[in-house]
Amino acid sequence: MPRFSVGAAWAAILTLSAAVFAPALCAPPASAPLKSGDVIARVEGMPITRRELTYYWMQTRPETVAPLVGAPILEQWKADRGAAPLYALSPAAVYRALYADPSRVAPVLSSLITNRLAGIVARRRGVVVTDAEVKARAHAMFDAFRKQNHISQTDNEIMREFRVPRDIFYEDVRFKEQTDRMTGAFVSAELAARNGHQVALSDWLEVRRLFVDVKPSTDFLESERRFAEGRKTLDGLIQEIRAGKPMEQAAKELASSGSEKQVGLLPVCLRGACPPMVEQGIAGLKPGELSAPVRGRTGWYIFRIERAGDRIPVSERKAAWQALIESRRQAFLEDLLQHSHITSTIPLSPSNR
């Protein structure tokens, strides 16, 4: 049975068998009652209450809540030997069980803080994600889920079957769309600073690589001798390629000799965001030109730009851009947190302070 990423509903927590509960974790009595309206944190002045955090926790990580809340119920059951017709916890008892150990709460609070901050900054920057856009992205996610698991249920049927909390799920989708757009602006600014111009169509590249491996040696002179031999091999290949030998054929021949670990084309990338060794090799290079040899830590490289600009289809550029956004999202969020005003009654990691 396929399993959706968001866990089971809160209702399942109180029906768990005692057999699955962790050892008794009854929290000690608090010095002051914990209340729903307690402000746990403030993000740019906006409060996060205990009730909001608890709901978010129960909906996004129910597997961590169930043992904590279930243990006090188990204690009640043991105390009267199961004589009562119903066992339940008051909100205050739930809070005591969940908040006894701040280190358990911190990761959940950090996640909620990041979500809230992204929403606040998005509004400030005029990044508007409509409900229709949220539903469209959610539908695309469900489509991928349907395809992966070979099922045909509608979006609503999937949410019901897998007990996906609709409000939390849609807010998470909104958060992803907001952060994608803001991360895109963040990446564009980085590339503009690195390249000296705004990102342009001509910055899209597809590069072919040829690599001659040099076996490592701890002896400096021996290492240099091996690099010199590798350079001779590469120079011979360069002459053959310039004489008309296809570069991909040379790469395959190296692969058959065990020298070429990754044959041929590299993933489509943007100039300024390609791997450092590639950036070094293609600096000033035009499509079709062969680069000068580049010495790496483990061997020699040459590069050639195979396609650039609009010769790379929109679908390929879109996929490469999304991969770049995903690789830089965490850096953007950390930068956002470092430049924001956040206070918390629960100790957080330095990036969330």
C-alpha positions as CSV (number, residue, x, y, z in Angstrom):
1,M,0.0,0.0,0.0
2,P,1.5,3.4,-0.9
3,R,2.2,5.8,1.9
4,F,1.8,9.5,1.6
5,S,4.4,11.8,3.1
6,V,2.1,13.4,5.7
7,G,1.2,11.0,8.6
8,A,-2.0,9.7,10.1
9,A,-4.6,12.0,11.7
10,W,-4.6,13.0,15.3
11,A,-7.7,10.9,16.0
12,A,-5.6,7.8,15.7
13,I,-3.3,8.8,18.5
14,L,-5.7,8.1,21.4
15,T,-6.7,4.7,19.9
16,L,-3.2,3.2,19.8
17,S,-2.8,-0.1,21.6
18,A,-0.8,-0.1,24.8
19,A,1.6,-2.6,23.1
20,V,3.0,0.2,20.9
21,F,3.5,2.8,23.6
22,A,7.0,3.6,24.7
23,P,7.8,3.1,28.4
24,A,5.9,5.4,30.7
25,L,6.9,9.0,30.0
26,C,4.5,10.7,32.4
27,A,5.7,14.3,32.7
28,P,6.4,15.8,36.1
29,P,3.8,18.4,37.3
30,A,4.6,21.8,35.9
31,S,5.2,24.7,38.2
32,A,2.6,26.7,36.3
33,P,-0.2,25.3,34.1
34,L,0.6,25.3,30.4
35,K,-2.1,27.1,28.4
36,S,-3.2,27.1,24.8
37,G,-2.6,30.8,24.5
38,D,1.0,30.8,25.8
39,V,3.3,32.5,23.2
40,I,6.1,30.1,22.4
41,A,7.9,32.2,19.9
42,R,7.7,35.4,17.9
43,V,8.7,35.7,14.2
44,E,9.2,39.3,13.2
45,G,6.8,40.2,16.0
46,M,4.1,37.7,15.0
47,P,3.3,35.2,17.8
48,I,3.2,31.4,17.6
49,T,1.0,30.1,20.4
50,R,1.2,26.7,22.2
51,R,-2.0,25.7,20.6
52,E,-0.7,26.5,17.1
53,L,2.5,24.7,17.7
54,T,0.8,21.6,19.2
55,Y,-1.6,21.4,16.2
56,Y,1.2,21.7,13.7
57,W,3.2,19.0,15.7
58,M,0.3,16.6,15.8
59,Q,-0.5,17.0,12.1
60,T,3.0,16.8,10.7
61,R,4.8,14.4,13.1
62,P,2.1,12.2,14.7
63,E,4.5,9.3,15.1
64,T,6.4,11.4,17.7
65,V,3.3,12.6,19.5
66,A,1.5,9.3,20.0
67,P,4.0,7.7,22.5
68,L,4.2,10.9,24.5
69,V,0.4,11.4,24.8
70,G,-0.3,7.7,25.0
71,A,1.9,7.1,28.0
72,P,-0.1,9.1,30.5
73,I,-3.3,7.3,29.3
74,L,-1.5,4.0,29.9
75,E,-0.6,5.1,33.4
76,Q,-4.3,5.9,34.1
77,W,-5.3,2.5,32.8
78,K,-2.7,0.8,35.0
79,A,-3.7,2.8,38.0
80,D,-7.4,1.6,38.0
81,R,-6.7,-1.6,36.2
82,G,-8.8,-0.6,33.2
83,A,-12.0,-0.1,35.2
84,A,-13.0,3.2,33.7
85,P,-15.2,3.2,30.5
86,L,-13.1,6.0,28.9
87,Y,-9.6,7.4,29.2
88,A,-8.8,10.9,28.0
89,L,-6.4,13.7,28.7
90,S,-7.1,17.3,29.4
91,P,-5.3,19.9,27.2
92,A,-3.1,20.7,30.2
93,A,-2.1,17.1,30.5
94,V,-1.4,16.9,26.8
95,Y,0.9,19.9,27.0
96,R,2.7,18.5,30.1
97,A,3.4,15.3,28.2
98,L,4.6,17.1,25.0
99,Y,6.6,19.9,26.5
100,A,8.4,18.2,29.3
101,D,11.6,18.0,27.2
102,P,12.3,21.2,25.2
103,S,14.8,19.3,23.0
104,R,11.8,17.3,21.6
105,V,9.9,20.5,20.8
106,A,12.8,22.4,19.2
107,P,12.9,20.7,15.7
108,V,9.1,21.1,15.3
109,L,9.2,24.7,16.4
110,S,12.1,25.4,14.1
111,S,10.1,24.0,11.1
112,L,7.0,26.1,12.0
113,I,9.2,29.3,12.5
114,T,10.7,28.8,9.0
115,N,7.3,28.4,7.4
116,R,5.9,31.5,9.1
117,L,9.0,33.5,8.3
118,A,8.8,32.6,4.6
119,G,5.1,33.7,4.5
120,I,6.0,37.0,6.2
121,V,8.9,37.8,3.9
122,A,6.9,36.7,0.8
123,R,4.2,39.3,1.7
124,R,6.8,42.0,2.2
125,R,8.4,41.2,-1.2
126,G,5.1,41.0,-3.0
127,V,5.4,37.3,-3.7
128,V,1.7,36.3,-4.0
129,V,0.8,32.7,-4.3
130,T,-2.9,32.4,-4.9
131,D,-5.1,29.5,-3.7
132,A,-5.5,28.4,-7.4
133,E,-1.7,28.2,-7.7
134,V,-1.5,26.2,-4.5
135,K,-4.1,23.7,-5.7
136,A,-2.4,23.4,-9.1
137,R,0.9,22.6,-7.5
138,A,-0.7,20.2,-5.1
139,H,-2.5,18.5,-8.0
140,A,0.8,18.1,-9.8
141,M,2.3,16.5,-6.7
142,F,-0.7,14.1,-6.5
143,D,-0.3,13.3,-10.1
144,A,3.3,12.3,-9.5
145,F,2.1,10.2,-6.5
146,R,-0.5,8.5,-8.6
147,K,2.0,7.7,-11.3
148,Q,4.6,6.4,-8.9
149,N,2.1,4.2,-7.0
150,H,-0.1,3.2,-10.0
151,I,-3.3,4.4,-8.4
152,S,-6.2,6.4,-9.9
153,Q,-7.8,8.1,-6.8
154,T,-8.7,11.8,-7.0
155,D,-6.8,14.3,-4.9
156,N,-9.5,14.4,-2.3
157,E,-9.7,10.6,-2.2
158,I,-6.0,10.4,-1.6
159,M,-6.2,12.9,1.2
160,R,-9.0,11.0,2.9
161,E,-7.4,7.6,2.5
162,F,-4.0,8.7,3.8
163,R,-5.5,11.1,6.4
164,V,-3.6,14.1,5.0
165,P,-4.5,17.2,7.0
166,R,-5.8,19.5,4.3
167,D,-5.0,22.8,5.9
168,I,-1.4,21.9,6.9
169,F,-0.8,20.2,3.5
170,Y,-1.9,23.2,1.5
171,E,0.1,25.6,3.7
172,D,3.1,23.4,3.1
173,V,2.5,23.6,-0.6
174,R,2.2,27.4,-0.4
175,F,5.4,27.5,1.6
176,K,7.3,25.5,-1.1
177,E,6.0,27.7,-3.9
178,Q,6.9,30.9,-1.9
179,T,10.4,29.7,-1.1
180,D,10.9,28.5,-4.7
181,R,10.1,31.9,-6.1
182,M,12.2,33.7,-3.5
183,T,15.1,31.3,-3.8
184,G,14.9,31.9,-7.6
185,A,15.5,35.6,-7.0
186,F,18.2,34.8,-4.5
187,V,20.0,32.5,-7.0
188,S,19.6,35.1,-9.8
189,A,21.3,37.8,-7.7
190,E,24.1,35.4,-6.9
191,L,24.7,34.6,-10.5
192,A,24.5,38.2,-11.6
193,A,27.2,39.1,-9.1
194,R,29.3,36.2,-10.2
195,N,28.9,36.7,-14.0
196,G,28.8,40.5,-14.0
197,H,25.4,40.5,-15.8
198,Q,21.8,39.4,-15.2
199,V,21.0,35.8,-16.1
200,A,20.5,35.6,-19.8
201,L,19.4,32.9,-22.3
202,S,22.9,32.6,-23.5
203,D,24.1,31.5,-20.0
204,W,22.4,28.1,-20.4
205,L,25.0,25.5,-21.4
206,E,25.4,21.8,-22.1
207,V,29.0,20.7,-21.6
208,R,30.8,17.6,-22.7
209,R,33.7,16.5,-20.5
210,L,36.8,14.3,-21.1
211,F,38.7,13.1,-18.0
212,V,42.0,11.3,-17.8
213,D,42.4,9.8,-14.4
214,V,45.7,10.0,-12.5
215,K,46.2,7.4,-9.8
216,P,47.1,9.0,-6.4
217,S,50.5,8.8,-4.7
218,T,51.7,10.1,-1.4
219,D,55.2,10.7,-2.9
220,F,55.3,14.2,-4.5
221,L,57.8,13.4,-7.2
222,E,55.9,10.2,-8.1
223,S,52.6,12.1,-8.2
224,E,54.1,14.7,-10.5
225,R,55.4,12.0,-12.8
226,R,52.0,10.4,-13.0
227,F,50.4,13.7,-13.8
228,A,52.9,14.3,-16.5
229,E,52.0,10.9,-18.0
230,G,48.4,11.7,-17.8
231,R,49.0,15.0,-19.6
232,K,50.7,13.2,-22.4
233,T,47.7,10.9,-22.8
234,L,45.4,13.9,-22.8
235,D,47.5,15.8,-25.3
236,G,47.3,12.8,-27.7
237,L,43.5,12.7,-27.4
238,I,43.3,16.4,-28.0
239,Q,45.2,16.0,-31.3
240,E,43.0,13.2,-32.4
241,I,39.8,15.2,-31.5
242,R,41.1,18.2,-33.5
243,A,41.9,15.9,-36.4
244,G,38.2,14.8,-36.4
245,K,37.8,12.0,-33.9
246,P,34.5,12.4,-32.0
247,M,35.0,13.5,-28.4
248,E,32.4,11.0,-27.2
249,Q,34.3,8.2,-28.9
250,A,37.5,9.3,-27.1
251,A,35.5,9.3,-23.8
252,K,34.2,5.8,-24.5
253,E,37.7,4.5,-25.2
254,L,39.0,6.0,-22.0
255,A,36.0,4.4,-20.2
256,S,36.9,1.0,-21.6
257,S,40.4,1.4,-20.3
258,G,39.1,2.3,-16.8
259,S,40.3,5.9,-17.0
260,E,37.1,7.7,-17.6
261,K,34.6,7.4,-14.7
262,Q,31.8,9.5,-16.2
263,V,31.4,9.5,-19.9
264,G,30.2,12.3,-22.0
265,L,27.6,15.0,-21.4
266,L,27.2,16.8,-18.1
267,P,23.8,18.0,-16.9
268,V,22.5,21.2,-18.4
269,C,23.6,24.1,-16.2
270,L,23.8,27.9,-16.0
271,R,27.0,29.7,-16.4
272,G,28.1,30.7,-12.9
273,A,26.4,27.7,-11.4
274,C,28.2,24.9,-13.1
275,P,30.7,22.8,-11.0
276,P,33.9,24.8,-10.2
277,M,36.1,22.6,-12.5
278,V,33.7,23.1,-15.4
279,E,33.5,26.9,-14.8
280,Q,37.3,27.0,-14.9
281,G,37.4,25.1,-18.1
282,I,34.7,26.9,-20.1
283,A,35.7,30.5,-19.1
284,G,35.6,32.4,-22.4
285,L,34.8,29.3,-24.4
286,K,32.4,29.4,-27.3
287,P,30.2,26.5,-28.4
288,G,32.2,23.9,-30.3
289,E,35.6,25.0,-29.0
290,L,37.8,22.7,-27.0
291,S,39.1,24.0,-23.7
292,A,42.7,24.1,-22.6
293,P,43.6,21.2,-20.2
294,V,42.5,21.7,-16.7
295,R,44.4,20.0,-13.9
296,G,42.2,18.6,-11.1
297,R,42.9,16.9,-7.8
298,T,42.7,13.4,-9.4
299,G,43.4,14.0,-13.1
300,W,43.2,16.1,-16.2
301,Y,40.1,17.5,-17.8
302,I,39.1,19.1,-21.1
303,F,35.6,20.5,-21.9
304,R,33.5,21.5,-24.9
305,I,30.3,23.4,-24.9
306,E,27.9,21.3,-27.0
307,R,24.7,23.4,-26.9
308,A,23.9,26.9,-25.5
309,G,21.0,29.2,-25.2
310,D,17.8,28.4,-27.1
311,R,19.4,25.2,-28.6
312,I,18.6,23.7,-25.2
313,P,14.8,23.1,-25.1
314,V,12.6,24.9,-22.5
315,S,11.7,21.7,-20.8
316,E,15.4,20.9,-20.1
317,R,16.1,24.4,-18.9
318,K,13.1,24.3,-16.6
319,A,14.2,21.0,-15.1
320,A,17.7,22.3,-14.6
321,W,16.4,25.5,-13.0
322,Q,14.2,23.5,-10.6
323,A,17.2,21.3,-9.6
324,L,19.3,24.4,-9.0
325,I,16.5,26.0,-6.8
326,E,16.3,22.8,-4.8
327,S,20.0,22.7,-4.2
328,R,20.1,26.4,-3.0
329,R,16.8,26.5,-1.1
330,Q,18.4,25.6,2.3
331,A,21.1,28.3,1.8
332,F,18.3,30.9,1.1
333,L,16.3,29.9,4.2
334,E,19.4,30.1,6.4
335,D,20.2,33.5,5.1
336,L,16.6,34.5,5.7
337,L,16.7,33.3,9.3
338,Q,20.0,35.0,10.0
339,H,18.6,38.4,9.0
340,S,15.3,38.1,10.8
341,H,14.1,38.9,14.3
342,I,13.0,35.7,16.1
343,T,12.5,35.1,19.8
344,S,11.6,31.8,21.5
345,T,10.9,30.4,25.0
346,I,12.4,27.1,23.8
347,P,16.1,27.0,22.9
348,L,16.7,26.7,19.2
349,S,19.7,26.1,17.0
350,P,21.7,29.3,16.2
351,S,20.2,29.5,12.7
352,N,16.7,29.9,14.2
353,R,17.5,32.6,16.7
